[in-house]
Amino acid sequence: MNWAIIVAGGSGTRFWPLSSPSRPKQLLPLASAEPLALEALARLDGLIPKERTLLVTGQALARPLGDALGLPAANILVEPRAASTAPALLWATAEATRRDPEAVVLSLHADWAIPDAAAFRRDAELGLRTAATHDVLVTVGIVPTRPETGYGYIVPGAPLDEAAKQVARFTEKPDAETAATLIGDGALWNSGLFAWSGKRLRAEVEAHAKELHPGLAALDRGDVAGFFSALTPVSIDVGVLERSKRVAVVPGRFTWDDVGTWDALARTLPRDEAGNVTYGAVHLKDASGNIIWSDGPPIVAWEVDDLVIVHANGRILVMPRVLASDLKKLVDPLPPGIRDLT
């Protein structure tokens, strides 16, 4: 049977000061009126039921996300420590396989914007079918709409069938010129939407992910804490996919955004005629290209362009949009009394 793993880690620093431990990024309405995580779960409706959907998250996010999603308690997997995506996905896949030895797993993240749920299900089902038919690890590569430098790219290789191809190579976050060349050559964005059988993932981990090997015996005993304490953190991309020869790609033709920074809201939320995105009590005059969010008192902006202005959780943030991807560099060194939110 098909299973789903929703990955909901991360502290949401790039959405400071709006994202907080009690209301993390995944529970914010950053793509529509609904929180991102609820949209992720709803997107699976008709493809994979709740009882076969596992949520992997950290201790701080487990309760708010669990309450919001309404998943069975046994389906909420709380990581003992943050160790990147490979340990989380191996553990969750092992849990799905323990319950269903023939499980084929779809892995997705809780913080994506995908407006066309039907198109997502169509291409996700293709990924699951490809994983089962060809016994490979599958990545769903998004057909690019721009030479984005913040995403990884997948270069397809030889065909496996009419829809799927082997992966020739991965390219991580190229410059704009290289990205444009890759797109011209048919490369796809590496979305992080994956499919595999439990047996195939375990075999590829054993063959390639040396960082996880010290913890495998503990995982097999059901000692999750021991597994996480013994391993070295590594992403699924670096630890497995970029090393394995049994990786295939199928194209995803749906609109996708990873909603990684404040600047992404210009792509995921409605804009006015001047290109402004606003939330809450915001009043503008002769302003363009701004992203302005207020969870409290009104914000009035006059003769300003291309700014991010946020009032949330008792903090005010003002910065150029162009620096949105670097917000973590500002937040991390702040005094704890300013930085830390409840």
C-alpha positions in Angstrom: 0.0 0.0 0.0 1.0 3.6 -0.4 2.0 5.7 2.6 2.9 9.3 3.1 5.5 11.0 5.2 5.1 14.7 5.9 8.3 16.3 7.1 7.8 19.3 9.3 11.1 20.3 10.8 12.9 23.6 10.9 12.5 26.6 13.2 11.1 29.0 10.6 13.8 31.6 11.2 13.4 33.1 7.7 9.9 34.1 8.7 10.9 35.8 12.0 9.2 37.4 13.8 6.0 35.8 12.7 7.0 32.2 13.0 7.3 31.1 16.7 7.4 27.8 18.6 3.7 28.1 19.4 2.8 29.0 15.8 5.5 27.7 13.5 5.9 28.5 9.9 3.9 25.3 8.9 0.9 26.7 10.7 0.9 30.1 9.0 -1.4 31.1 6.1 1.5 31.9 3.7 -0.1 30.6 0.5 -3.8 31.0 1.2 -6.2 31.5 4.0 -5.3 28.0 5.3 -2.0 27.1 7.2 0.6 25.4 5.0 0.5 22.1 6.9 -3.2 21.8 6.6 -2.9 22.3 2.9 -0.2 19.6 2.7 -2.5 17.1 4.4 -5.5 18.1 2.3 -3.5 17.7 -0.8 -3.2 13.9 -0.1 -6.9 13.5 0.1 -8.0 10.8 -2.3 -4.4 9.5 -2.7 -3.3 8.4 0.8 -5.5 8.3 3.8 -4.8 9.8 7.2 -4.2 6.5 8.8 -1.3 5.8 6.5 0.2 9.3 6.8 3.1 9.9 9.2 4.3 13.3 10.5 8.0 13.7 11.4 8.8 16.7 13.5 10.7 18.0 16.5 9.6 18.2 20.1 8.7 21.9 20.0 6.4 21.5 17.0 4.8 18.1 17.8 1.9 19.4 19.8 0.8 22.4 17.7 1.2 20.5 14.5 -0.5 17.3 15.9 -3.4 19.3 17.2 -3.9 21.1 13.9 -3.6 18.1 11.6 -5.6 15.7 13.7 -3.5 12.6 12.8 -3.6 9.5 15.0 -1.1 9.9 17.9 0.8 6.9 16.8 1.4 8.6 13.4 3.3 11.5 15.0 7.0 10.7 15.1 9.0 13.1 17.3 12.7 13.3 16.5 15.0 13.0 19.5 17.2 15.6 17.9 17.4 17.5 14.6 19.7 15.6 12.3 18.6 16.6 8.8 16.4 14.7 6.4 18.1 11.3 5.9 17.7 10.0 9.4 14.1 11.4 9.7 13.0 9.8 6.4 14.8 6.5 7.1 13.1 6.2 10.5 9.7 7.1 9.2 10.0 4.8 6.2 11.1 2.0 8.6 8.0 2.7 10.7 5.7 2.5 7.6 7.5 -0.8 6.6 7.1 -2.2 10.1 3.3 -1.7 9.8 3.2 -2.7 6.2 6.2 -4.7 4.8 5.2 -3.8 1.2 4.9 -0.1 1.9 5.7 2.4 -0.9 6.3 5.8 0.6 5.7 9.3 -0.7 7.7 11.9 1.2 6.7 15.6 1.1 7.3 18.8 3.2 4.7 20.6 5.2 5.6 24.1 4.0 5.0 24.1 0.3 2.6 26.2 -1.8 0.9 24.1 -4.5 -2.4 25.6 -5.7 -3.4 22.7 -8.0 -3.9 19.7 -5.6 -5.3 17.5 -8.4 -2.1 18.0 -10.5 0.0 17.3 -7.4 -1.9 14.0 -6.8 -1.5 13.0 -10.5 2.3 13.4 -10.5 2.7 12.1 -7.0 0.9 8.9 -8.0 3.2 8.6 -11.0 6.2 8.8 -8.7 4.7 6.1 -6.4 4.0 3.9 -9.4 7.5 4.4 -10.8 9.1 3.5 -7.5 7.1 0.3 -7.3 7.5 -0.7 -11.0 11.2 -0.1 -11.4 12.3 -0.6 -7.8 14.1 2.8 -7.6 14.2 5.9 -5.5 12.1 8.5 -7.3 12.3 12.3 -7.2 9.5 14.4 -8.7 11.3 17.2 -10.6 9.4 20.4 -11.1 9.4 21.9 -14.6 11.1 25.3 -14.0 9.4 28.6 -14.6 12.5 30.8 -14.1 16.3 30.4 -13.6 16.0 30.2 -9.8 19.4 30.2 -8.0 18.0 29.1 -4.7 17.0 25.6 -5.8 18.8 22.5 -6.7 18.4 21.0 -10.2 18.1 17.5 -11.6 19.6 16.6 -14.9 17.6 13.7 -16.4 19.4 10.8 -18.1 18.4 7.7 -20.0 14.6 6.8 -20.1 13.2 4.1 -18.0 9.8 4.3 -19.6 7.6 6.9 -21.3 7.4 9.1 -18.2 10.5 8.3 -16.0 14.2 8.8 -16.6 17.3 7.9 -14.7 19.0 10.8 -12.9 22.2 11.8 -14.6 23.3 14.2 -11.9 22.2 16.8 -9.4 23.4 20.4 -9.4 23.0 22.4 -6.2 22.0 26.1 -6.3 23.7 27.2 -9.5 24.3 30.8 -10.5 21.8 32.5 -12.8 23.7 31.8 -16.0 24.2 28.1 -15.2 20.6 27.8 -14.1 19.4 29.2 -17.5 21.7 26.7 -19.3 20.4 23.8 -17.2 16.8 24.7 -18.0 17.6 24.9 -21.6 19.0 21.4 -21.4 15.8 20.1 -19.8 16.8 20.1 -16.1 14.1 20.1 -13.4 13.9 21.7 -10.0 14.7 19.3 -7.1 11.5 19.8 -5.1 12.1 17.3 -2.3 9.0 15.2 -3.3 10.2 11.6 -3.2 8.9 8.1 -3.5 10.4 4.7 -2.7 9.7 1.4 -1.2 10.9 0.7 2.3 13.1 -2.1 1.1 14.8 0.0 -1.6 15.5 2.9 0.7 17.1 0.7 3.3 19.2 -1.0 0.6 20.5 2.3 -0.7 21.2 3.6 2.8 23.2 0.4 3.5 25.1 0.9 0.3 25.8 4.6 0.4 24.9 6.5 3.6 27.8 5.8 5.8 26.8 8.6 8.1 23.8 6.5 9.2 25.5 3.1 9.5 26.5 3.4 13.2 22.8 3.7 14.1 21.2 1.0 12.0 21.4 -1.8 14.6 19.6 0.5 17.1 16.9 1.4 14.6 16.3 -2.3 13.9 15.9 -2.9 17.7 13.3 0.0 17.8 15.8 2.1 19.8 15.1 5.5 18.1 17.1 7.5 20.6 20.0 5.2 20.1 19.7 5.5 16.3 19.7 9.3 16.4 22.6 9.5 18.9 24.9 7.2 16.9 24.5 8.7 13.5 26.0 11.8 11.8 23.4 14.3 10.5 23.1 14.2 6.7 20.4 15.2 4.1 18.7 12.5 2.0 20.0 14.3 -1.1 23.7 14.2 -0.1 23.6 10.9 1.9 21.7 8.8 -0.5 20.3 10.3 -3.7 23.5 11.9 -5.0 25.4 8.7 -4.4 23.0 6.1 -5.6 22.7 4.8 -9.2 19.1 3.7 -8.6 17.5 7.1 -8.7 14.8 8.1 -11.2 13.0 11.4 -11.9 9.5 12.0 -13.2 8.3 15.5 -14.2 6.0 17.5 -11.9 3.9 19.9 -14.0 2.2 21.6 -11.1 3.0 25.0 -9.7 5.3 24.6 -6.7 7.0 27.0 -4.3 8.9 26.0 -1.1 7.8 29.3 0.6 11.3 29.7 2.0 11.5 33.4 2.7 9.3 36.5 3.1 10.1 37.3 -0.6 8.2 34.1 -1.6 4.9 35.7 -0.6 5.1 37.8 -3.8 4.6 34.5 -5.6 2.2 32.8 -3.3 -0.3 35.5 -2.2 -2.3 38.1 -4.2 -0.6 41.3 -5.1 -2.2 44.7 -5.7 -1.7 46.7 -8.9 1.6 48.1 -7.5 2.9 44.6 -6.7 2.4 44.9 -2.9 1.4 41.9 -0.8 -0.3 42.9 2.5 -1.9 41.1 5.4 -3.8 42.7 8.2 -4.3 46.4 8.8 -2.0 47.9 6.2 -2.5 51.2 4.4 -0.3 52.2 1.5 0.3 55.4 -0.5 2.6 55.6 -3.5 4.3 52.4 -2.5 5.3 49.4 -4.7 6.7 45.9 -4.5 6.4 45.7 -0.7 5.5 42.7 1.5 3.8 44.1 4.7 2.3 41.9 7.4 0.6 43.1 10.6 -0.8 40.8 13.3 -1.7 43.9 15.4 -1.9 47.7 14.9 -2.1 49.3 11.5 1.0 49.8 9.4 1.1 52.9 7.2 3.7 53.0 4.4 4.3 56.0 2.2 6.7 56.3 -0.7 8.6 53.1 0.0 9.4 50.3 -2.4 10.6 46.7 -2.2 10.6 46.4 1.6 9.6 43.7 4.0 7.7 45.2 7.0 6.4 42.9 9.7 4.7 43.5 13.0 4.2 40.2 14.9 4.8 38.7 18.4 5.7 42.1 19.8 8.5 42.7 17.3 8.9 45.0 14.2 11.0 44.0 11.3 12.0 46.3 8.4 14.4 45.2 5.7 14.9 45.3 1.9 13.2 42.4 0.1 16.5 41.6 -1.6 17.9 40.5 1.8 15.0 38.2 2.6 17.1 35.0 2.0 19.7 36.3 4.4 17.4 37.0 7.3 18.9 34.2 9.4 22.2 36.1 9.5 20.3 39.0 11.2 18.2 36.9 13.6 20.8 34.5 15.0 23.1 37.1 16.6 20.2 39.1 18.1 20.1 39.3 21.9 17.9 36.4 23.2 15.4 38.8 24.7 14.7 40.2 21.2 15.2 37.1 19.1 13.4 34.4 21.1 9.7 34.1 20.8 7.2 32.1 22.7 
